[in-house]
Every structure is written in C-alpha cells, then in structure tokens.
Amino acid sequence: MSKPPVAVLGLGLMGSGMAHRLLLNQFPLKVYNRNAEKTKPLTAQGAQAAGSPREAAIGASVVLSMVADDQASRSLWQGPDGALAGVAPGTICIESSTVTVRWVQELAAAAADRRCAFLDAPVTGSKSHAAGGELSFLVGGAAETLEKARPVLAAMGKSITHLGPAGSGALLKLINNFLCGVQVASLAEAMAMIERSGLDRATALGVLTNGAPGSPLFKTVAGRMATPDFTPNFLLRLMAKDLAYAIEEGAQRSVTLTTAAAALGEFKKAIQAGHGDQDIAAVVEPFRNH
C-alpha cells in the first residue's frame, strides 16, 4: 500500500528530525518553515518545500505542526495562509508542539469545523531522540483517529500512548516538562553547592548520578553542566515557557505549582543573563557568575 502524504510545519530542533524520519520511512513529504533556509536539507533528501502552511496542507492526508508555543502554532494553523485553509475534509491534523490545553481544544474545534480529525500528540525526548526516531508520543483525541495516524507517528517514535480526549496529551506533556524543569533547576543549585564547597566535582556527581537522584535526565544534564556544553538539545527559553504554561494549567485546577514557580524563577534569571537560546543545562551559569 502507498503511504499517505504528510505535511510537517516547523523545522526547528525537533521538527527537522521528525521530518527526516518520515523521509527515511518513505512518506511523501511537504515541509514548511518560516525561515525557508531550514527546508533545504530536507528538499535535498526528497521533500517538497511549501511557501505557506496552506500550500503545505493542500493534498496532505496528515498535517503535523511542531513549533515553539501557542502563538507560533496559531499562526501556522489559522488565517488565509494557515494550514486549515488548505486541508481537505478527512485530513488528520496533529499538533505535536508543547502548547496549552486551551489552545489545543480551540484548535480541535477549528479542525472539526473543517470536517477534519484532530490529535494533540506532543512528544517526550529531545533533538537526538527526534533524529533517531525514538520519541514518545502522548496522544489526545479519538482512538480511531489515532489508529489511522499510527503509521505516521510510528515512523518518528518508539512509543505511542493514548491518554484520552483532545487536550489529554497536552496536559500530561506540561506535567512531564514541569517535573523536568524542577529537576534541572535543583541540579543547577546542587552543582553550585558542589563547586563552591571544595568537594571533588566528579566524585560528587558520580555519587548523585548513581544514587536515588540519578534519573536519565539528571545524568545527561549533569554531564552538560560539568563539561560545560550548552549546545541546544532543549532550548532553555522553551523550558521557561513550558513551566509558565504548567503553572497556568495547575491554577485552572486549583493546584498551585510552587516548585514549578521556583524553577521558573531560575530559568528567567538564565534568560536575562543571555542563555535563552542555549541548552537547559545553562541554567547553572548564573550560579557560577554570582
């Protein structure tokens, strides 16, 4: 059976890797990025570049967006040049960006108005996972829509978890990322304590990474902080955005995310110090320059 044509909107650290995986799995692919320069590596591999989200969506069976935030997502989907202006009835629209539940539900309704199916399918993983097809998809939407989209998602990921109706994936992604953000911020504080104490840093980190705190995230980010290597795998400013979104979602459910708020404060300090476009590990730098 021939594979359905796919459109990918947004070719940042994650979207470019996801698009590459679709090409490797021989899906016909159209791509759109606001900065058209980022389409060139993919067109060299056989993708077709589109001049607008609308143009990308025309003829696609599946349209997937992977951008920074609510505002960027809205600009891709809506308006005369937005993807929803180009989709045909029956198209599956997938939002894989880390965005608010409120926007996901609004987008799901807009897709329904166009007689399209919709999934929110944010991912866990970073740049390397996207490039290697090892993402984990957290999916909200109808089970039958997911089954139709499963081959496309499977080409990009190692696991697909259906969580419930539209918005479910977006909510769990924000919970996931707020936990990650809190851990990274606490690691930055711990690193500062170690570095100012006279402890041997390598020995101390060995104890921590091999002990109870030593999650995969802890081990990876501790190595980047120690090197230091702040080459972006997960942009620091996007973690700040995710923490802010999680705090908002918590407040709507009468849950005050005090640890998320404290972590957000540390990420904001790092952004003010000029580290916003570096890896999340750079949250340690303001402690070092204190």
C-alpha positions in Angstrom: 0.0 0.0 0.0 1.2 3.5 -0.8 2.0 5.7 2.2 -0.2 8.8 2.9 1.3 12.2 2.0 2.3 14.2 5.1 3.0 17.9 5.7 5.3 19.0 8.5 5.1 22.6 9.7 8.0 23.8 11.7 11.6 22.6 11.2 13.3 23.5 14.5 15.4 21.2 16.6 12.6 18.7 16.8 10.6 19.2 13.6 13.6 18.8 11.3 14.4 15.4 12.9 10.8 14.3 12.7 10.6 15.2 9.0 13.8 13.4 8.3 12.4 10.2 9.9 9.3 10.4 7.7 11.5 10.7 4.6 13.6 7.7 5.8 10.3 5.8 6.0 9.4 6.8 2.5 6.4 9.0 3.3 5.7 11.6 0.6 6.5 14.8 2.4 5.9 18.6 2.1 7.6 20.9 4.6 7.1 24.5 5.7 9.2 26.7 7.9 9.1 30.4 8.4 12.8 30.6 7.6 12.8 28.7 4.3 16.6 28.1 4.6 15.8 25.3 7.0 13.9 23.4 4.3 17.0 22.9 2.2 18.5 19.8 3.9 15.1 18.1 3.6 14.4 19.0 0.0 17.8 17.6 -0.8 16.5 14.3 0.5 13.3 14.4 -1.5 10.9 16.6 0.5 8.9 19.3 -1.3 9.1 22.8 0.2 5.9 24.9 0.5 5.7 28.7 0.6 3.0 28.7 3.2 1.3 26.4 5.7 -1.8 26.4 3.5 0.3 25.3 0.5 1.9 22.5 2.6 -1.5 21.2 3.7 -3.0 21.0 0.2 -3.1 17.3 -0.8 -1.8 16.1 2.6 -3.6 13.2 4.4 -1.8 14.2 7.7 -0.7 17.7 8.7 1.7 17.9 11.7 2.9 21.0 13.5 5.9 21.2 15.7 6.7 24.8 16.9 7.6 26.7 20.0 4.3 27.9 21.6 0.6 28.8 21.3 1.3 31.9 19.3 3.5 30.1 16.7 1.0 27.3 16.4 -1.9 29.6 16.0 0.0 31.5 13.2 0.5 28.2 11.3 -3.0 26.8 11.5 -5.2 29.9 11.2 -5.7 32.7 8.8 -5.9 32.8 4.9 -2.4 31.3 4.6 -2.9 28.9 7.5 -2.9 25.1 7.2 -6.6 24.9 8.0 -7.3 26.9 4.9 -5.7 24.2 2.8 -6.9 21.0 4.3 -9.4 18.7 2.7 -12.2 17.1 4.7 -11.0 14.0 6.3 -7.4 15.2 6.8 -5.8 14.3 10.2 -4.4 17.4 11.9 -1.8 16.8 14.5 -0.4 19.3 17.0 2.9 18.0 18.4 4.0 21.3 19.9 4.1 21.8 23.7 1.1 24.2 24.0 -1.7 24.9 26.4 -4.8 22.7 26.7 -7.0 25.8 26.0 -5.3 26.3 22.6 -5.5 22.5 21.8 -9.2 22.5 22.4 -9.7 25.6 20.3 -7.7 24.0 17.5 -9.6 20.7 17.7 -12.9 22.7 17.3 -11.5 24.6 14.3 -10.4 21.3 12.7 -13.8 19.8 13.3 -15.3 22.9 11.5 -13.3 21.9 8.5 -14.5 18.3 8.8 -11.0 17.2 9.8 -9.9 14.8 12.5 -7.6 16.1 15.2 -4.9 14.7 17.6 -2.8 16.5 20.1 0.4 14.4 20.1 3.3 16.2 21.9 6.4 14.2 22.5 8.9 13.4 25.2 12.5 13.4 24.1 15.0 15.9 22.7 16.9 16.6 19.5 18.7 13.3 19.4 15.5 11.3 20.0 13.8 13.1 17.1 16.7 12.4 14.8 16.8 8.7 15.8 13.1 8.1 15.7 13.0 7.4 19.4 10.3 9.9 20.5 7.5 9.0 22.8 4.1 10.4 21.7 1.5 11.5 24.3 -1.8 11.5 22.4 -5.2 13.1 23.0 -8.1 12.6 20.6 -10.3 9.8 19.3 -8.9 6.3 19.3 -10.0 5.7 15.7 -8.1 8.8 14.6 -5.0 7.6 16.4 -5.2 4.2 14.6 -5.3 6.0 11.2 -2.4 8.2 12.2 -0.4 5.4 13.9 1.9 4.5 10.9 2.9 8.2 10.6 3.7 8.5 14.4 5.4 5.1 14.5 7.9 6.3 11.8 9.0 9.0 14.2 8.8 7.4 17.6 9.4 4.4 19.8 6.1 4.6 21.8 2.6 6.0 21.4 0.4 6.4 24.5 -3.3 7.2 24.1 -4.3 9.3 27.1 -7.9 10.3 26.4 -9.8 13.1 24.6 -8.3 16.1 22.9 -6.1 18.0 25.4 -5.0 15.0 27.4 -1.7 14.7 25.6 -1.0 18.4 26.0 -1.8 18.3 29.7 0.5 15.4 30.5 3.3 16.9 28.4 3.2 20.0 30.6 3.2 17.9 33.8 6.1 16.0 32.4 8.1 19.1 31.5 7.4 20.9 34.8 8.9 17.9 36.6 11.9 18.0 34.3 12.3 21.8 34.8 12.2 21.5 38.6 14.8 18.7 38.5 17.1 20.7 36.2 16.8 23.8 38.4 17.6 21.8 41.5 20.5 20.2 39.8 21.9 23.7 39.0 21.7 24.6 42.7 23.3 21.3 43.7 26.1 21.9 41.1 26.7 25.4 42.6 27.0 23.9 46.1 29.4 21.3 44.9 31.6 23.7 43.0 31.8 26.2 45.9 32.4 23.6 48.6 35.8 22.1 47.9 34.2 18.7 47.1 35.7 16.9 44.1 33.0 17.5 41.5 33.4 14.3 39.5 33.3 12.2 42.6 30.2 14.0 44.0 28.4 13.8 40.7 29.2 10.1 40.5 27.5 9.5 43.8 24.5 11.5 42.8 24.0 10.2 39.3 24.4 6.6 40.5 22.2 7.1 43.5 18.5 7.8 44.0 18.5 11.3 42.3 20.2 9.8 39.2 17.4 9.9 36.6 18.3 9.7 32.9 17.7 13.5 32.7 19.9 14.1 35.7 22.7 12.1 34.3 22.5 13.8 30.9 22.2 17.3 32.1 24.8 16.9 34.8 27.3 16.0 32.1 26.5 19.0 30.1 26.7 21.3 33.1 30.1 19.9 34.1 31.7 20.0 30.6 30.2 22.7 30.1 28.4 22.0 26.8 25.3 24.1 26.2 24.8 23.1 22.6 20.9 23.2 22.3 19.1 19.9 22.7 16.2 21.5 24.5 16.2 25.3 24.4 16.3 26.9 27.8 13.7 29.6 26.9 11.3 26.9 25.9 11.6 25.2 29.2 10.7 28.5 30.8 7.7 28.7 28.5 6.6 25.2 29.5 6.9 25.9 33.2 4.7 29.0 32.8 2.1 27.0 30.8 2.1 24.3 33.5 1.6 26.8 36.3 -1.3 28.2 34.3 -2.8 24.7 33.8 -2.3 24.0 37.5 -4.1 27.2 38.6 -7.1 26.3 36.5 -7.4 23.1 38.5 -6.8 24.8 41.9 -3.3 23.4 42.1 -0.5 25.9 43.0 2.7 24.6 41.4 5.1 26.2 43.9 8.1 24.2 42.8 7.5 25.0 39.2 7.3 28.7 40.1 10.6 28.5 41.9 12.2 26.7 38.9 10.8 29.2 36.5 12.5 32.0 38.5 15.9 30.3 37.9 15.2 29.9 34.2 14.2 33.5 33.9 17.5 34.5 35.5 19.4 32.5 33.0 17.4 34.1 30.1 18.2 37.5 31.4 21.9 36.5 31.5 21.7 35.7 27.8 21.3 31.9 27.9 17.8 31.6 26.5 18.9 30.0 23.2 21.3 27.6 24.8 20.5 24.1 26.3 18.6 23.9 29.5 21.8 22.9 31.2 22.9 26.6 31.0 20.5 27.4 33.9 23.6 26.7 36.1 25.6 29.6 34.7 24.0 32.4 36.8 25.1 30.5 39.9 28.6 30.3 38.6 28.7 34.0 37.8 27.1 35.2 41.1 
